[in-house]
Amino acid sequence: MAGDPYQELGVSKGASADEIKKAFRKLAKELHPDKNPGDKAAEERFKRITAAFDLLGDAEKRAKYDRGEIDA
């Protein structure tokens, strides 16, 4: 994933795990491919928010990202 995972989800770097999860769920409902059949832009955005949540939703991966040990 290119870019800032916090920006992808629309949360601050100080966001709690619960805030991150809520932001992901809200965006996932809006952008899910089943709700947007044939919309390539929505599909790509859905993939980006999923990758962002995979990173930020895991406390260990998030800590490593925040320390600059891994890239998004």
PDB file with one MODEL, atoms N, CA, C and O in Angstrom:
MODEL        1
ATOM      1  N   MET A   1       0.848  -1.175   0.000  1.00  0.00           N
ATOM      2  CA  MET A   1       0.000   0.000   0.000  1.00  0.00           C
ATOM      3  C   MET A   1       0.886   1.229   0.000  1.00  0.00           C
ATOM      4  O   MET A   1       1.782   1.361   0.834  1.00  0.00           O
ATOM      5  N   ALA A   2       0.638   2.111  -0.922  1.00  0.00           N
ATOM      6  CA  ALA A   2       1.369   3.380  -0.946  1.00  0.00           C
ATOM      7  C   ALA A   2       0.567   4.396  -0.149  1.00  0.00           C
ATOM      8  O   ALA A   2      -0.664   4.357  -0.128  1.00  0.00           O
ATOM      9  N   GLY A   3       1.264   5.283   0.490  1.00  0.00           N
ATOM     10  CA  GLY A   3       0.560   6.320   1.231  1.00  0.00           C
ATOM     11  C   GLY A   3       0.500   6.040   2.720  1.00  0.00           C
ATOM     12  O   GLY A   3       1.030   5.047   3.218  1.00  0.00           O
ATOM     13  N   ASP A   4      -0.155   6.940   3.399  1.00  0.00           N
ATOM     14  CA  ASP A   4      -0.260   6.894   4.853  1.00  0.00           C
ATOM     15  C   ASP A   4      -1.523   6.135   5.260  1.00  0.00           C
ATOM     16  O   ASP A   4      -2.627   6.554   4.912  1.00  0.00           O
ATOM     17  N   PRO A   5      -1.382   5.025   5.990  1.00  0.00           N
ATOM     18  CA  PRO A   5      -2.567   4.255   6.371  1.00  0.00           C
ATOM     19  C   PRO A   5      -3.524   5.044   7.264  1.00  0.00           C
ATOM     20  O   PRO A   5      -4.733   4.814   7.238  1.00  0.00           O
ATOM     21  N   TYR A   6      -2.986   5.968   8.050  1.00  0.00           N
ATOM     22  CA  TYR A   6      -3.857   6.795   8.886  1.00  0.00           C
ATOM     23  C   TYR A   6      -4.742   7.680   8.007  1.00  0.00           C
ATOM     24  O   TYR A   6      -5.933   7.840   8.272  1.00  0.00           O
ATOM     25  N   GLN A   7      -4.148   8.250   6.964  1.00  0.00           N
ATOM     26  CA  GLN A   7      -4.921   9.086   6.030  1.00  0.00           C
ATOM     27  C   GLN A   7      -5.955   8.259   5.278  1.00  0.00           C
ATOM     28  O   GLN A   7      -7.078   8.713   5.059  1.00  0.00           O
ATOM     29  N   GLU A   8      -5.582   7.061   4.887  1.00  0.00           N
ATOM     30  CA  GLU A   8      -6.520   6.198   4.158  1.00  0.00           C
ATOM     31  C   GLU A   8      -7.794   5.971   4.965  1.00  0.00           C
ATOM     32  O   GLU A   8      -8.895   5.941   4.416  1.00  0.00           O
ATOM     33  N   LEU A   9      -7.626   5.810   6.286  1.00  0.00           N
ATOM     34  CA  LEU A   9      -8.785   5.550   7.137  1.00  0.00           C
ATOM     35  C   LEU A   9      -9.394   6.828   7.707  1.00  0.00           C
ATOM     36  O   LEU A   9     -10.467   6.793   8.309  1.00  0.00           O
ATOM     37  N   GLY A  10      -8.711   7.947   7.518  1.00  0.00           N
ATOM     38  CA  GLY A  10      -9.235   9.214   8.015  1.00  0.00           C
ATOM     39  C   GLY A  10      -9.159   9.359   9.521  1.00  0.00           C
ATOM     40  O   GLY A  10     -10.036   9.964  10.138  1.00  0.00           O
ATOM     41  N   VAL A  11      -8.096   8.797  10.122  1.00  0.00           N
ATOM     42  CA  VAL A  11      -7.910   8.896  11.574  1.00  0.00           C
ATOM     43  C   VAL A  11      -6.561   9.535  11.874  1.00  0.00           C
ATOM     44  O   VAL A  11      -5.679   9.587  11.017  1.00  0.00           O
ATOM     45  N   SER A  12      -6.414  10.020  13.104  1.00  0.00           N
ATOM     46  CA  SER A  12      -5.147  10.622  13.516  1.00  0.00           C
ATOM     47  C   SER A  12      -4.184   9.535  13.971  1.00  0.00           C
ATOM     48  O   SER A  12      -4.586   8.402  14.235  1.00  0.00           O
ATOM     49  N   LYS A  13      -2.916   9.893  14.058  1.00  0.00           N
ATOM     50  CA  LYS A  13      -1.903   8.924  14.514  1.00  0.00           C
ATOM     51  C   LYS A  13      -2.140   8.509  15.961  1.00  0.00           C
ATOM     52  O   LYS A  13      -1.682   7.447  16.384  1.00  0.00           O
ATOM     53  N   GLY A  14      -2.844   9.331  16.716  1.00  0.00           N
ATOM     54  CA  GLY A  14      -3.148   9.013  18.106  1.00  0.00           C
ATOM     55  C   GLY A  14      -4.464   8.281  18.292  1.00  0.00           C
ATOM     56  O   GLY A  14      -4.918   8.105  19.422  1.00  0.00           O
ATOM     57  N   ALA A  15      -5.082   7.852  17.203  1.00  0.00           N
ATOM     58  CA  ALA A  15      -6.386   7.179  17.273  1.00  0.00           C
ATOM     59  C   ALA A  15      -6.285   5.873  18.049  1.00  0.00           C
ATOM     60  O   ALA A  15      -5.280   5.165  17.979  1.00  0.00           O
ATOM     61  N   SER A  16      -7.344   5.571  18.787  1.00  0.00           N
ATOM     62  CA  SER A  16      -7.393   4.309  19.529  1.00  0.00           C
ATOM     63  C   SER A  16      -7.696   3.168  18.559  1.00  0.00           C
ATOM     64  O   SER A  16      -8.117   3.392  17.424  1.00  0.00           O
ATOM     65  N   ALA A  17      -7.475   1.949  19.028  1.00  0.00           N
ATOM     66  CA  ALA A  17      -7.769   0.769  18.212  1.00  0.00           C
ATOM     67  C   ALA A  17      -9.252   0.747  17.848  1.00  0.00           C
ATOM     68  O   ALA A  17      -9.615   0.353  16.740  1.00  0.00           O
ATOM     69  N   ASP A  18     -10.107   1.170  18.777  1.00  0.00           N
ATOM     70  CA  ASP A  18     -11.547   1.197  18.530  1.00  0.00           C
ATOM     71  C   ASP A  18     -11.905   2.228  17.455  1.00  0.00           C
ATOM     72  O   ASP A  18     -12.750   1.967  16.600  1.00  0.00           O
ATOM     73  N   GLU A  19     -11.266   3.388  17.500  1.00  0.00           N
ATOM     74  CA  GLU A  19     -11.512   4.420  16.482  1.00  0.00           C
ATOM     75  C   GLU A  19     -11.085   3.935  15.099  1.00  0.00           C
ATOM     76  O   GLU A  19     -11.764   4.194  14.105  1.00  0.00           O
ATOM     77  N   ILE A  20      -9.967   3.235  15.043  1.00  0.00           N
ATOM     78  CA  ILE A  20      -9.476   2.690  13.770  1.00  0.00           C
ATOM     79  C   ILE A  20     -10.461   1.662  13.222  1.00  0.00           C
ATOM     80  O   ILE A  20     -10.780   1.671  12.034  1.00  0.00           O
ATOM     81  N   LYS A  21     -10.937   0.785  14.087  1.00  0.00           N
ATOM     82  CA  LYS A  21     -11.892  -0.244  13.669  1.00  0.00           C
ATOM     83  C   LYS A  21     -13.195   0.386  13.174  1.00  0.00           C
ATOM     84  O   LYS A  21     -13.737  -0.030  12.150  1.00  0.00           O
ATOM     85  N   LYS A  22     -13.692   1.381  13.895  1.00  0.00           N
ATOM     86  CA  LYS A  22     -14.936   2.047  13.488  1.00  0.00           C
ATOM     87  C   LYS A  22     -14.772   2.750  12.146  1.00  0.00           C
ATOM     88  O   LYS A  22     -15.659   2.684  11.295  1.00  0.00           O
ATOM     89  N   ALA A  23     -13.641   3.423  11.956  1.00  0.00           N
ATOM     90  CA  ALA A  23     -13.391   4.121  10.692  1.00  0.00           C
ATOM     91  C   ALA A  23     -13.333   3.118   9.539  1.00  0.00           C
ATOM     92  O   ALA A  23     -13.899   3.357   8.472  1.00  0.00           O
ATOM     93  N   PHE A  24     -12.648   1.996   9.759  1.00  0.00           N
ATOM     94  CA  PHE A  24     -12.556   0.972   8.718  1.00  0.00           C
ATOM     95  C   PHE A  24     -13.937   0.425   8.371  1.00  0.00           C
ATOM     96  O   PHE A  24     -14.289   0.317   7.196  1.00  0.00           O
ATOM     97  N   ARG A  25     -14.711   0.083   9.386  1.00  0.00           N
ATOM     98  CA  ARG A  25     -16.038  -0.500   9.132  1.00  0.00           C
ATOM     99  C   ARG A  25     -16.943   0.463   8.364  1.00  0.00           C
ATOM    100  O   ARG A  25     -17.674   0.055   7.461  1.00  0.00           O
ATOM    101  N   LYS A  26     -16.889   1.735   8.729  1.00  0.00           N
ATOM    102  CA  LYS A  26     -17.707   2.740   8.037  1.00  0.00           C
ATOM    103  C   LYS A  26     -17.319   2.826   6.561  1.00  0.00           C
ATOM    104  O   LYS A  26     -18.177   2.802   5.679  1.00  0.00           O
ATOM    105  N   LEU A  27     -16.017   2.927   6.307  1.00  0.00           N
ATOM    106  CA  LEU A  27     -15.548   3.013   4.923  1.00  0.00           C
ATOM    107  C   LEU A  27     -15.808   1.720   4.155  1.00  0.00           C
ATOM    108  O   LEU A  27     -16.173   1.755   2.980  1.00  0.00           O
ATOM    109  N   ALA A  28     -15.621   0.583   4.816  1.00  0.00           N
ATOM    110  CA  ALA A  28     -15.825  -0.705   4.154  1.00  0.00           C
ATOM    111  C   ALA A  28     -17.276  -0.859   3.700  1.00  0.00           C
ATOM    112  O   ALA A  28     -17.538  -1.385   2.618  1.00  0.00           O
ATOM    113  N   LYS A  29     -18.217  -0.401   4.525  1.00  0.00           N
ATOM    114  CA  LYS A  29     -19.629  -0.477   4.137  1.00  0.00           C
ATOM    115  C   LYS A  29     -19.904   0.377   2.903  1.00  0.00           C
ATOM    116  O   LYS A  29     -20.658  -0.027   2.018  1.00  0.00           O
ATOM    117  N   GLU A  30     -19.292   1.553   2.848  1.00  0.00           N
ATOM    118  CA  GLU A  30     -19.505   2.467   1.721  1.00  0.00           C
ATOM    119  C   GLU A  30     -18.844   1.964   0.437  1.00  0.00           C
ATOM    120  O   GLU A  30     -19.399   2.112  -0.652  1.00  0.00           O
ATOM    121  N   LEU A  31     -17.663   1.372   0.572  1.00  0.00           N
ATOM    122  CA  LEU A  31     -16.842   1.049  -0.595  1.00  0.00           C
ATOM    123  C   LEU A  31     -16.860  -0.417  -1.011  1.00  0.00           C
ATOM    124  O   LEU A  31     -16.235  -0.778  -2.008  1.00  0.00           O
ATOM    125  N   HIS A  32     -17.557  -1.260  -0.273  1.00  0.00           N
ATOM    126  CA  HIS A  32     -17.535  -2.697  -0.552  1.00  0.00           C
ATOM    127  C   HIS A  32     -17.930  -2.971  -2.005  1.00  0.00           C
ATOM    128  O   HIS A  32     -18.877  -2.374  -2.516  1.00  0.00           O
ATOM    129  N   PRO A  33     -17.204  -3.871  -2.666  1.00  0.00           N
ATOM    130  CA  PRO A  33     -17.498  -4.191  -4.074  1.00  0.00           C
ATOM    131  C   PRO A  33     -18.947  -4.633  -4.320  1.00  0.00           C
ATOM    132  O   PRO A  33     -19.484  -4.380  -5.399  1.00  0.00           O
ATOM    133  N   ASP A  34     -19.583  -5.280  -3.352  1.00  0.00           N
ATOM    134  CA  ASP A  34     -20.978  -5.690  -3.527  1.00  0.00           C
ATOM    135  C   ASP A  34     -21.915  -4.485  -3.609  1.00  0.00           C
ATOM    136  O   ASP A  34     -22.974  -4.560  -4.233  1.00  0.00           O
ATOM    137  N   LYS A  35     -21.526  -3.377  -2.979  1.00  0.00           N
ATOM    138  CA  LYS A  35     -22.335  -2.153  -3.029  1.00  0.00           C
ATOM    139  C   LYS A  35     -21.997  -1.298  -4.242  1.00  0.00           C
ATOM    140  O   LYS A  35     -22.772  -0.423  -4.625  1.00  0.00           O
ATOM    141  N   ASN A  36     -20.856  -1.549  -4.836  1.00  0.00           N
ATOM    142  CA  ASN A  36     -20.375  -0.753  -5.970  1.00  0.00           C
ATOM    143  C   ASN A  36     -19.936  -1.643  -7.126  1.00  0.00           C
ATOM    144  O   ASN A  36     -18.782  -1.572  -7.549  1.00  0.00           O
ATOM    145  N   PRO A  37     -20.830  -2.479  -7.646  1.00  0.00           N
ATOM    146  CA  PRO A  37     -20.414  -3.386  -8.726  1.00  0.00           C
ATOM    147  C   PRO A  37     -19.923  -2.620  -9.949  1.00  0.00           C
ATOM    148  O   PRO A  37     -20.576  -1.695 -10.432  1.00  0.00           O
ATOM    149  N   GLY A  38     -18.760  -3.030 -10.432  1.00  0.00           N
ATOM    150  CA  GLY A  38     -18.194  -2.423 -11.629  1.00  0.00           C
ATOM    151  C   GLY A  38     -17.474  -1.102 -11.414  1.00  0.00           C
ATOM    152  O   GLY A  38     -16.940  -0.530 -12.365  1.00  0.00           O
ATOM    153  N   ASP A  39     -17.449  -0.607 -10.183  1.00  0.00           N
ATOM    154  CA  ASP A  39     -16.787   0.671  -9.885  1.00  0.00           C
ATOM    155  C   ASP A  39     -15.335   0.396  -9.491  1.00  0.00           C
ATOM    156  O   ASP A  39     -15.040   0.054  -8.346  1.00  0.00           O
ATOM    157  N   LYS A  40     -14.442   0.552 -10.462  1.00  0.00           N
ATOM    158  CA  LYS A  40     -13.020   0.246 -10.227  1.00  0.00           C
ATOM    159  C   LYS A  40     -12.401   1.166  -9.180  1.00  0.00           C
ATOM    160  O   LYS A  40     -11.559   0.723  -8.399  1.00  0.00           O
ATOM    161  N   ALA A  41     -12.800   2.435  -9.147  1.00  0.00           N
ATOM    162  CA  ALA A  41     -12.243   3.381  -8.169  1.00  0.00           C
ATOM    163  C   ALA A  41     -12.616   2.964  -6.751  1.00  0.00           C
ATOM    164  O   ALA A  41     -11.782   3.010  -5.846  1.00  0.00           O
ATOM    165  N   ALA A  42     -13.873   2.557  -6.557  1.00  0.00           N
ATOM    166  CA  ALA A  42     -14.312   2.108  -5.235  1.00  0.00           C
ATOM    167  C   ALA A  42     -13.583   0.821  -4.851  1.00  0.00           C
ATOM    168  O   ALA A  42     -13.211   0.635  -3.692  1.00  0.00           O
ATOM    169  N   GLU A  43     -13.383  -0.058  -5.818  1.00  0.00           N
ATOM    170  CA  GLU A  43     -12.680  -1.316  -5.559  1.00  0.00           C
ATOM    171  C   GLU A  43     -11.234  -1.064  -5.128  1.00  0.00           C
ATOM    172  O   GLU A  43     -10.745  -1.691  -4.188  1.00  0.00           O
ATOM    173  N   GLU A  44     -10.557  -0.152  -5.811  1.00  0.00           N
ATOM    174  CA  GLU A  44      -9.171   0.175  -5.451  1.00  0.00           C
ATOM    175  C   GLU A  44      -9.101   0.816  -4.070  1.00  0.00           C
ATOM    176  O   GLU A  44      -8.220   0.491  -3.274  1.00  0.00           O
ATOM    177  N   ARG A  45     -10.021   1.717  -3.788  1.00  0.00           N
ATOM    178  CA  ARG A  45     -10.053   2.378  -2.475  1.00  0.00           C
ATOM    179  C   ARG A  45     -10.335   1.348  -1.389  1.00  0.00           C
ATOM    180  O   ARG A  45      -9.741   1.401  -0.313  1.00  0.00           O
ATOM    181  N   PHE A  46     -11.247   0.402  -1.667  1.00  0.00           N
ATOM    182  CA  PHE A  46     -11.554  -0.658  -0.708  1.00  0.00           C
ATOM    183  C   PHE A  46     -10.294  -1.471  -0.402  1.00  0.00           C
ATOM    184  O   PHE A  46     -10.038  -1.813   0.753  1.00  0.00           O
ATOM    185  N   LYS A  47      -9.520  -1.774  -1.423  1.00  0.00           N
ATOM    186  CA  LYS A  47      -8.271  -2.524  -1.226  1.00  0.00           C
ATOM    187  C   LYS A  47      -7.294  -1.729  -0.363  1.00  0.00           C
ATOM    188  O   LYS A  47      -6.611  -2.299   0.488  1.00  0.00           O
ATOM    189  N   ARG A  48      -7.224  -0.409  -0.582  1.00  0.00           N
ATOM    190  CA  ARG A  48      -6.310   0.434   0.198  1.00  0.00           C
ATOM    191  C   ARG A  48      -6.735   0.524   1.663  1.00  0.00           C
ATOM    192  O   ARG A  48      -5.893   0.460   2.559  1.00  0.00           O
ATOM    193  N   ILE A  49      -8.037   0.672   1.909  1.00  0.00           N
ATOM    194  CA  ILE A  49      -8.456   0.767   3.315  1.00  0.00           C
ATOM    195  C   ILE A  49      -8.297  -0.576   4.021  1.00  0.00           C
ATOM    196  O   ILE A  49      -8.017  -0.627   5.218  1.00  0.00           O
ATOM    197  N   THR A  50      -8.477  -1.666   3.268  1.00  0.00           N
ATOM    198  CA  THR A  50      -8.279  -2.998   3.853  1.00  0.00           C
ATOM    199  C   THR A  50      -6.813  -3.195   4.233  1.00  0.00           C
ATOM    200  O   THR A  50      -6.514  -3.709   5.311  1.00  0.00           O
ATOM    201  N   ALA A  51      -5.903  -2.789   3.357  1.00  0.00           N
ATOM    202  CA  ALA A  51      -4.469  -2.893   3.655  1.00  0.00           C
ATOM    203  C   ALA A  51      -4.108  -2.001   4.840  1.00  0.00           C
ATOM    204  O   ALA A  51      -3.311  -2.391   5.694  1.00  0.00           O
ATOM    205  N   ALA A  52      -4.691  -0.808   4.893  1.00  0.00           N
ATOM    206  CA  ALA A  52      -4.422   0.109   6.005  1.00  0.00           C
ATOM    207  C   ALA A  52      -4.901  -0.500   7.315  1.00  0.00           C
ATOM    208  O   ALA A  52      -4.211  -0.421   8.331  1.00  0.00           O
ATOM    209  N   PHE A  53      -6.083  -1.108   7.290  1.00  0.00           N
ATOM    210  CA  PHE A  53      -6.603  -1.723   8.511  1.00  0.00           C
ATOM    211  C   PHE A  53      -5.792  -2.953   8.907  1.00  0.00           C
ATOM    212  O   PHE A  53      -5.584  -3.202  10.094  1.00  0.00           O
ATOM    213  N   ASP A  54      -5.336  -3.718   7.930  1.00  0.00           N
ATOM    214  CA  ASP A  54      -4.482  -4.876   8.234  1.00  0.00           C
ATOM    215  C   ASP A  54      -3.238  -4.435   9.000  1.00  0.00           C
ATOM    216  O   ASP A  54      -2.775  -5.139   9.898  1.00  0.00           O
ATOM    217  N   LEU A  55      -2.706  -3.287   8.649  1.00  0.00           N
ATOM    218  CA  LEU A  55      -1.514  -2.762   9.316  1.00  0.00           C
ATOM    219  C   LEU A  55      -1.856  -2.145  10.668  1.00  0.00           C
ATOM    220  O   LEU A  55      -1.252  -2.496  11.681  1.00  0.00           O
ATOM    221  N   LEU A  56      -2.813  -1.236  10.686  1.00  0.00           N
ATOM    222  CA  LEU A  56      -3.116  -0.495  11.913  1.00  0.00           C
ATOM    223  C   LEU A  56      -3.976  -1.276  12.897  1.00  0.00           C
ATOM    224  O   LEU A  56      -3.996  -0.964  14.087  1.00  0.00           O
ATOM    225  N   GLY A  57      -4.681  -2.281  12.413  1.00  0.00           N
ATOM    226  CA  GLY A  57      -5.523  -3.091  13.288  1.00  0.00           C
ATOM    227  C   GLY A  57      -4.738  -4.093  14.120  1.00  0.00           C
ATOM    228  O   GLY A  57      -5.267  -4.661  15.075  1.00  0.00           O
ATOM    229  N   ASP A  58      -3.491  -4.309  13.764  1.00  0.00           N
ATOM    230  CA  ASP A  58      -2.602  -5.220  14.501  1.00  0.00           C
ATOM    231  C   ASP A  58      -1.657  -4.356  15.332  1.00  0.00           C
ATOM    232  O   ASP A  58      -0.832  -3.627  14.782  1.00  0.00           O
ATOM    233  N   ALA A  59      -1.779  -4.436  16.658  1.00  0.00           N
ATOM    234  CA  ALA A  59      -1.018  -3.554  17.555  1.00  0.00           C
ATOM    235  C   ALA A  59       0.487  -3.649  17.320  1.00  0.00           C
ATOM    236  O   ALA A  59       1.184  -2.636  17.358  1.00  0.00           O
ATOM    237  N   GLU A  60       0.990  -4.853  17.081  1.00  0.00           N
ATOM    238  CA  GLU A  60       2.434  -5.031  16.873  1.00  0.00           C
ATOM    239  C   GLU A  60       2.889  -4.394  15.558  1.00  0.00           C
ATOM    240  O   GLU A  60       3.896  -3.687  15.517  1.00  0.00           O
ATOM    241  N   LYS A  61       2.136  -4.653  14.483  1.00  0.00           N
ATOM    242  CA  LYS A  61       2.484  -4.054  13.183  1.00  0.00           C
ATOM    243  C   LYS A  61       2.378  -2.530  13.245  1.00  0.00           C
ATOM    244  O   LYS A  61       3.211  -1.817  12.685  1.00  0.00           O
ATOM    245  N   ARG A  62       1.344  -2.043  13.932  1.00  0.00           N
ATOM    246  CA  ARG A  62       1.165  -0.595  14.044  1.00  0.00           C
ATOM    247  C   ARG A  62       2.345   0.043  14.772  1.00  0.00           C
ATOM    248  O   ARG A  62       2.850   1.084  14.351  1.00  0.00           O
ATOM    249  N   ALA A  63       2.778  -0.578  15.857  1.00  0.00           N
ATOM    250  CA  ALA A  63       3.910  -0.041  16.621  1.00  0.00           C
ATOM    251  C   ALA A  63       5.168  -0.013  15.757  1.00  0.00           C
ATOM    252  O   ALA A  63       5.915   0.965  15.784  1.00  0.00           O
ATOM    253  N   LYS A  64       5.406  -1.076  14.992  1.00  0.00           N
ATOM    254  CA  LYS A  64       6.577  -1.115  14.108  1.00  0.00           C
ATOM    255  C   LYS A  64       6.480  -0.037  13.038  1.00  0.00           C
ATOM    256  O   LYS A  64       7.476   0.615  12.724  1.00  0.00           O
ATOM    257  N   TYR A  65       5.296   0.157  12.478  1.00  0.00           N
ATOM    258  CA  TYR A  65       5.101   1.198  11.464  1.00  0.00           C
ATOM    259  C   TYR A  65       5.369   2.572  12.073  1.00  0.00           C
ATOM    260  O   TYR A  65       6.065   3.396  11.479  1.00  0.00           O
ATOM    261  N   ASP A  66       4.816   2.811  13.254  1.00  0.00           N
ATOM    262  CA  ASP A  66       4.981   4.112  13.914  1.00  0.00           C
ATOM    263  C   ASP A  66       6.444   4.402  14.245  1.00  0.00           C
ATOM    264  O   ASP A  66       6.867   5.558  14.261  1.00  0.00           O
ATOM    265  N   ARG A  67       7.209   3.348  14.508  1.00  0.00           N
ATOM    266  CA  ARG A  67       8.642   3.522  14.799  1.00  0.00           C
ATOM    267  C   ARG A  67       9.473   3.612  13.519  1.00  0.00           C
ATOM    268  O   ARG A  67      10.674   3.876  13.580  1.00  0.00           O
ATOM    269  N   GLY A  68       8.849   3.395  12.366  1.00  0.00           N
ATOM    270  CA  GLY A  68       9.559   3.463  11.094  1.00  0.00           C
ATOM    271  C   GLY A  68      10.287   2.183  10.739  1.00  0.00           C
ATOM    272  O   GLY A  68      11.138   2.181   9.850  1.00  0.00           O
ATOM    273  N   GLU A  69       9.964   1.088  11.423  1.00  0.00           N
ATOM    274  CA  GLU A  69      10.639  -0.190  11.169  1.00  0.00           C
ATOM    275  C   GLU A  69      10.086  -0.912   9.946  1.00  0.00           C
ATOM    276  O   GLU A  69      10.789  -1.708   9.323  1.00  0.00           O
ATOM    277  N   ILE A  70       8.836  -0.638   9.602  1.00  0.00           N
ATOM    278  CA  ILE A  70       8.237  -1.237   8.406  1.00  0.00           C
ATOM    279  C   ILE A  70       7.514  -0.142   7.624  1.00  0.00           C
ATOM    280  O   ILE A  70       7.116   0.881   8.180  1.00  0.00           O
ATOM    281  N   ASP A  71       7.355  -0.378   6.335  1.00  0.00           N
ATOM    282  CA  ASP A  71       6.633   0.555   5.472  1.00  0.00           C
ATOM    283  C   ASP A  71       5.201   0.079   5.296  1.00  0.00           C
ATOM    284  O   ASP A  71       4.877  -1.084   5.537  1.00  0.00           O
ATOM    285  N   ALA A  72       4.362   0.995   4.876  1.00  0.00           N
ATOM    286  CA  ALA A  72       2.946   0.666   4.674  1.00  0.00           C
ATOM    287  C   ALA A  72       2.747  -0.199   3.456  1.00  0.00           C
ATOM    288  O   ALA A  72       1.617  -0.568   3.139  1.00  0.00           O
TER     289      ALA A  72
ENDMDL
END
